[in-house]
Amino acid sequence: MASNNSIEILDLRHFTAPVLRPVLGAEGELWRQRLHWDYQNSARLLMQYLDSHMLPGYAAVEAGQVAGYAFCVYEDTKAVIGDVFALSSPSANEVSGHEFLRDEIEETLLLHLFELLVNSPQVERVESQLLVHPSGFHEDIFRRTGFQVYRRLFMARQLGVFVAAPSVDLPAGLELHPWRDDDLLPAARLIAAAYQHHPDSVINDQYRSIYGAQRFLNNIVRYAGCGTFSPVISHVVADRASGELAALVLASRVSPESGHITQLCVHPGFRRRGLARMLLSLAASCFARQGIPEVSLTVTEANTPAIDLYRAEGFDSAHAFDATVWERSRTV
């Protein structure tokens, strides 16, 4: 990494939203180009936290301008690195003969964030999924700090003008219905059961418990961090008698031109009956009827059965990114 004597790294809580707008605007354009996502809702939420002066993280300042930022959020004894993003330095080339590239500024920010988190005794685990950054972009610095790195795929399918609705032939005693508010707790129980011994539960520990799955679902259903949740496109397969769920698909609008499958899972007792394929096809059909020409999803590269299903349903890999995990118990 090149020397960056003219870059100051300062506490993010010293800054308000207006001074970060140029950086957020550039990041939003990258989300639009690379993933076809509208970043505005996420940026608005982030600016609210910035104005509250309560968001842990750092800002990179060069020549009096904010050139980048990184932040995290705390969940009990876990910290989640929410984002890191920087612009290439606009004036360092004139001042010092060296242009500070985006990756150098981001790695400097990450180093400061790592130092904060690793030296916080209450933090036992750190997770990150930097979706817009290409896989391998910051892999070395994560590995040097003791993180495990897991490659994930961003897959997309072009829907065209019409996608036929799938035939629904459910096992006896099950019914299909659009998402309802009272599905949240049964959905949390389904996710906790579906992700036992699953590679994604290594990456996201919320999948390991009903409580954690409820927090995960709340973030999808009630907040705009992963698009605008669509209860009409989201569906569950439920037991008529008990209300417990056998399978679900959750979907959000991430831009006027793109939808995203935020969750697709099937209870272990109901696998290999075509439920995942049916729900995935149903979501695609619903998106197409709303005039949305593209649908995307993410999947861990180690999850080969899911990737095979998605490819069979017309999804292609459009981007790859890294999920990373650090655990104190593994580094002491």
C-alpha positions as CSV (number, residue, x, y, z in Angstrom):
1,M,0.0,0.0,0.0
2,A,1.3,3.4,-0.9
3,S,2.0,6.1,1.7
4,N,-1.0,8.2,2.4
5,N,0.3,11.0,4.5
6,S,-2.2,13.5,3.2
7,I,-5.2,11.4,4.0
8,E,-6.7,11.8,7.5
9,I,-8.8,9.1,9.0
10,L,-11.3,10.6,11.4
11,D,-14.2,9.3,13.6
12,L,-17.3,9.1,11.4
13,R,-19.4,10.5,14.2
14,H,-17.8,13.9,13.6
15,F,-19.5,14.2,10.3
16,T,-23.1,14.9,9.1
17,A,-24.8,13.7,6.0
18,P,-24.2,16.7,3.6
19,V,-20.4,16.3,3.6
20,L,-20.8,12.7,2.6
21,R,-23.3,13.2,-0.2
22,P,-20.7,13.3,-3.0
23,V,-19.3,9.9,-1.9
24,L,-22.8,8.4,-1.4
25,G,-23.8,9.7,-4.8
26,A,-20.8,8.0,-6.5
27,E,-21.5,4.8,-4.6
28,G,-25.1,4.9,-5.7
29,E,-24.0,5.1,-9.3
30,L,-21.8,2.1,-8.9
31,W,-24.7,0.1,-7.4
32,R,-26.9,1.1,-10.4
33,Q,-24.3,0.1,-13.0
34,R,-23.0,-3.1,-11.4
35,L,-26.2,-4.6,-9.8
36,H,-29.0,-2.5,-11.2
37,W,-30.0,-1.5,-7.7
38,D,-31.3,1.8,-6.6
39,Y,-29.1,2.9,-3.7
40,Q,-31.2,5.9,-2.7
41,N,-33.2,4.3,0.1
42,S,-30.1,2.8,1.7
43,A,-28.3,6.2,1.4
44,R,-31.2,8.0,3.1
45,L,-31.2,5.6,6.0
46,L,-27.4,6.0,6.3
47,M,-27.7,9.8,6.3
48,Q,-30.2,9.6,9.1
49,Y,-27.7,7.7,11.2
50,L,-24.9,10.1,10.2
51,D,-27.0,13.0,11.4
52,S,-27.6,11.3,14.7
53,H,-23.8,11.1,15.3
54,M,-24.2,7.6,16.5
55,L,-22.8,5.5,13.6
56,P,-19.5,3.8,14.5
57,G,-16.9,4.1,11.8
58,Y,-14.3,6.3,10.0
59,A,-14.1,8.9,7.3
60,A,-11.1,9.5,5.0
61,V,-10.5,13.2,4.6
62,E,-8.2,14.6,1.9
63,A,-7.7,18.3,1.2
64,G,-10.7,19.1,3.4
65,Q,-13.0,16.8,1.5
66,V,-14.4,13.4,2.6
67,A,-13.0,10.9,0.1
68,G,-14.4,7.7,1.7
69,Y,-16.1,6.1,4.7
70,A,-16.5,2.8,6.5
71,F,-19.0,1.9,9.2
72,C,-20.2,-1.0,11.3
73,V,-23.2,-1.8,13.5
74,Y,-23.3,-3.8,16.7
75,E,-25.6,-6.8,17.4
76,D,-25.0,-8.0,20.9
77,T,-21.4,-9.5,20.8
78,K,-21.3,-9.3,17.0
79,A,-20.3,-6.5,14.7
80,V,-21.3,-6.2,11.1
81,I,-19.2,-4.2,8.7
82,G,-22.0,-2.4,6.8
83,D,-20.0,-0.8,4.1
84,V,-16.7,0.7,2.9
85,F,-16.4,2.9,-0.1
86,A,-14.0,5.6,-1.3
87,L,-13.4,7.8,-4.3
88,S,-10.0,8.1,-5.9
89,S,-8.2,11.1,-4.5
90,P,-9.0,14.2,-6.7
91,S,-5.9,16.3,-5.8
92,A,-3.2,14.1,-4.2
93,N,-1.5,13.7,-7.5
94,E,-0.9,17.4,-7.7
95,V,0.2,17.7,-4.1
96,S,2.4,14.7,-3.6
97,G,3.0,13.2,-6.9
98,H,0.9,10.2,-6.1
99,E,-2.7,9.5,-6.8
100,F,-4.5,7.7,-3.9
101,L,-6.6,5.1,-5.5
102,R,-9.9,4.0,-4.3
103,D,-8.7,0.6,-3.0
104,E,-5.9,2.2,-1.0
105,I,-8.2,4.5,0.8
106,E,-10.7,1.7,1.4
107,E,-8.0,-0.5,2.9
108,T,-6.8,2.2,5.2
109,L,-10.4,2.6,6.4
110,L,-10.8,-1.1,6.9
111,L,-7.5,-1.3,8.9
112,H,-8.8,1.3,11.3
113,L,-12.2,-0.5,11.6
114,F,-10.4,-3.8,12.2
115,E,-8.3,-2.3,14.9
116,L,-11.4,-0.9,16.6
117,L,-13.3,-4.2,16.5
118,V,-10.5,-6.6,17.2
119,N,-9.5,-4.6,20.3
120,S,-13.1,-4.3,21.6
121,P,-13.3,-7.1,24.2
122,Q,-17.1,-7.3,23.9
123,V,-16.9,-8.1,20.2
124,E,-16.6,-11.9,19.7
125,R,-17.6,-12.1,16.0
126,V,-17.3,-9.8,12.9
127,E,-19.2,-10.4,9.7
128,S,-19.3,-8.5,6.4
129,Q,-20.8,-8.9,2.9
130,L,-19.6,-6.1,0.7
131,L,-22.0,-6.8,-2.1
132,V,-20.9,-4.1,-4.6
133,H,-17.1,-4.9,-4.3
134,P,-15.8,-7.6,-6.7
135,S,-14.7,-10.9,-5.1
136,G,-11.0,-10.7,-4.2
137,F,-10.9,-6.9,-4.2
138,H,-10.0,-6.7,-0.5
139,E,-9.4,-10.4,0.2
140,D,-5.8,-10.1,1.2
141,I,-6.4,-7.5,3.9
142,F,-9.3,-9.5,5.4
143,R,-7.2,-12.7,5.4
144,R,-4.2,-11.0,7.0
145,T,-6.5,-9.8,9.8
146,G,-7.7,-13.4,10.5
147,F,-11.0,-13.3,8.5
148,Q,-12.3,-16.4,6.7
149,V,-13.4,-15.4,3.2
150,Y,-16.3,-17.1,1.3
151,R,-17.1,-16.3,-2.3
152,R,-20.7,-15.5,-3.2
153,L,-22.4,-15.1,-6.5
154,F,-24.9,-12.5,-7.6
155,M,-27.1,-14.1,-10.2
156,A,-29.6,-12.5,-12.5
157,R,-32.4,-13.6,-14.9
158,Q,-33.9,-11.6,-17.7
159,L,-37.7,-12.1,-17.5
160,G,-38.8,-10.8,-20.9
161,V,-42.4,-9.7,-21.5
162,F,-44.1,-12.8,-20.1
163,V,-43.2,-15.6,-17.7
164,A,-45.8,-18.3,-17.3
165,A,-47.0,-19.0,-13.7
166,P,-45.9,-22.5,-12.5
167,S,-48.4,-25.3,-11.9
168,V,-48.9,-25.8,-8.2
169,D,-49.2,-29.4,-7.1
170,L,-48.6,-29.4,-3.3
171,P,-48.3,-32.3,-0.9
172,A,-51.4,-33.1,1.0
173,G,-52.2,-30.8,3.8
174,L,-50.2,-27.9,2.5
175,E,-51.5,-24.6,1.0
176,L,-49.8,-21.7,-0.9
177,H,-50.6,-18.1,0.1
178,P,-48.9,-14.7,-0.3
179,W,-46.9,-13.3,2.7
180,R,-48.9,-12.2,5.7
181,D,-47.6,-10.4,8.8
182,D,-48.4,-13.4,11.0
183,D,-46.1,-15.6,8.9
184,L,-43.0,-13.9,10.5
185,L,-42.6,-16.2,13.5
186,P,-43.3,-19.4,11.5
187,A,-40.8,-18.2,8.9
188,A,-38.2,-17.7,11.5
189,R,-38.7,-21.2,12.7
190,L,-38.4,-22.5,9.1
191,I,-35.2,-20.6,8.5
192,A,-33.6,-21.9,11.6
193,A,-34.5,-25.4,10.6
194,A,-33.6,-25.1,7.0
195,Y,-30.1,-23.6,7.6
196,Q,-28.8,-26.2,10.1
197,H,-25.4,-27.4,8.9
198,H,-25.7,-25.1,5.8
199,P,-22.8,-23.0,4.5
200,D,-24.8,-19.8,4.8
201,S,-25.1,-20.3,8.6
202,V,-21.3,-20.0,8.8
203,I,-21.5,-16.7,7.0
204,N,-24.5,-15.3,8.8
205,D,-25.1,-16.5,12.4
206,Q,-28.7,-15.1,12.4
207,Y,-29.6,-18.3,10.5
208,R,-28.7,-20.4,13.5
209,S,-31.5,-19.5,15.8
210,I,-35.2,-18.5,15.8
211,Y,-34.3,-15.2,17.5
212,G,-31.6,-14.5,14.9
213,A,-33.9,-15.4,12.0
214,Q,-36.5,-13.0,13.4
215,R,-34.0,-10.2,13.3
216,F,-33.0,-11.2,9.7
217,L,-36.7,-11.2,8.6
218,N,-37.4,-7.8,10.3
219,N,-34.5,-6.3,8.3
220,I,-36.0,-7.6,5.1
221,V,-39.7,-7.0,5.7
222,R,-39.7,-3.7,7.6
223,Y,-36.6,-1.8,6.5
224,A,-35.5,-0.7,3.0
225,G,-31.8,-1.8,3.3
226,C,-32.5,-4.6,0.8
227,G,-35.0,-2.9,-1.4
228,T,-38.8,-2.5,-0.8
229,F,-40.3,-5.7,0.4
230,S,-43.2,-7.0,-1.7
231,P,-45.7,-9.1,0.2
232,V,-47.6,-9.7,-3.1
233,I,-44.7,-11.4,-4.8
234,S,-43.5,-13.2,-1.6
235,H,-45.2,-16.5,-0.9
236,V,-45.2,-19.3,1.7
237,V,-46.2,-22.9,1.7
238,A,-48.0,-23.6,5.0
239,D,-49.5,-26.5,6.8
240,R,-53.2,-25.9,6.9
241,A,-53.7,-27.3,10.4
242,S,-50.7,-25.9,12.3
243,G,-49.7,-22.8,10.3
244,E,-46.1,-24.0,10.3
245,L,-44.2,-23.3,7.0
246,A,-42.8,-25.9,4.7
247,A,-41.2,-23.4,2.3
248,L,-41.0,-19.7,1.5
249,V,-39.8,-17.2,-1.1
250,L,-39.3,-13.5,-0.1
251,A,-38.9,-10.8,-2.7
252,S,-38.2,-7.1,-2.8
253,R,-38.1,-4.3,-5.5
254,V,-34.5,-3.0,-5.6
255,S,-35.1,-0.6,-8.5
256,P,-37.9,0.2,-11.0
257,E,-36.2,-2.3,-13.4
258,S,-35.1,-5.0,-11.0
259,G,-36.5,-7.3,-8.4
260,H,-34.5,-9.4,-5.9
261,I,-35.1,-12.7,-4.2
262,T,-34.0,-12.1,-0.6
263,Q,-34.8,-15.6,0.7
264,L,-35.7,-19.0,-0.6
265,C,-35.7,-22.0,1.7
266,V,-37.5,-25.3,2.2
267,H,-37.8,-27.3,5.4
268,P,-35.6,-30.4,5.4
269,G,-38.7,-32.6,5.7
270,F,-40.2,-31.2,2.5
271,R,-37.1,-31.2,0.2
272,R,-36.9,-32.8,-3.2
273,R,-40.6,-32.2,-3.9
274,G,-40.1,-29.3,-6.3
275,L,-41.2,-26.6,-3.8
276,A,-38.1,-24.4,-4.3
277,R,-38.4,-24.5,-8.1
278,M,-42.1,-23.7,-7.9
279,L,-41.7,-20.8,-5.6
280,L,-38.8,-19.4,-7.6
281,S,-40.8,-19.6,-10.8
282,L,-43.8,-18.1,-9.1
283,A,-41.8,-15.1,-7.9
284,A,-40.4,-14.6,-11.4
285,S,-43.9,-14.7,-12.9
286,C,-45.2,-12.2,-10.4
287,F,-42.3,-9.8,-11.1
288,A,-42.9,-10.1,-14.8
289,R,-46.6,-9.3,-14.4
290,Q,-45.6,-6.1,-12.6
291,G,-43.5,-5.1,-15.6
292,I,-40.1,-5.7,-14.0
293,P,-37.7,-7.1,-16.6
294,E,-35.0,-8.6,-14.3
295,V,-34.8,-10.6,-11.1
296,S,-31.6,-11.3,-9.1
297,L,-30.5,-13.3,-6.1
298,T,-27.3,-14.2,-4.2
299,V,-25.9,-17.6,-3.3
300,T,-22.8,-18.9,-1.7
301,E,-20.5,-20.6,-4.2
302,A,-20.2,-23.7,-2.0
303,N,-24.0,-24.2,-2.3
304,T,-23.8,-26.1,-5.5
305,P,-27.3,-27.7,-5.4
306,A,-28.9,-24.2,-5.2
307,I,-26.6,-22.9,-8.0
308,D,-27.7,-25.8,-10.2
309,L,-31.3,-25.0,-9.6
310,Y,-30.9,-21.3,-10.3
311,R,-29.0,-22.0,-13.6
312,A,-31.8,-24.4,-14.6
313,E,-34.3,-21.6,-14.0
314,G,-32.4,-19.2,-16.2
315,F,-30.2,-17.4,-13.8
316,D,-26.6,-16.5,-14.8
317,S,-23.7,-15.3,-12.7
318,A,-23.5,-11.5,-13.1
319,H,-21.1,-10.6,-10.3
320,A,-19.1,-12.2,-7.5
321,F,-18.4,-10.8,-4.1
322,D,-16.9,-11.9,-0.8
323,A,-18.5,-12.6,2.6
324,T,-16.0,-12.6,5.5
325,V,-16.1,-13.8,9.1
326,W,-13.8,-13.1,12.0
327,E,-14.2,-14.9,15.3
328,R,-12.2,-14.2,18.5
329,S,-12.2,-17.8,19.5
330,R,-10.4,-18.7,16.3
331,T,-7.7,-16.1,16.7
332,V,-6.7,-16.5,20.4
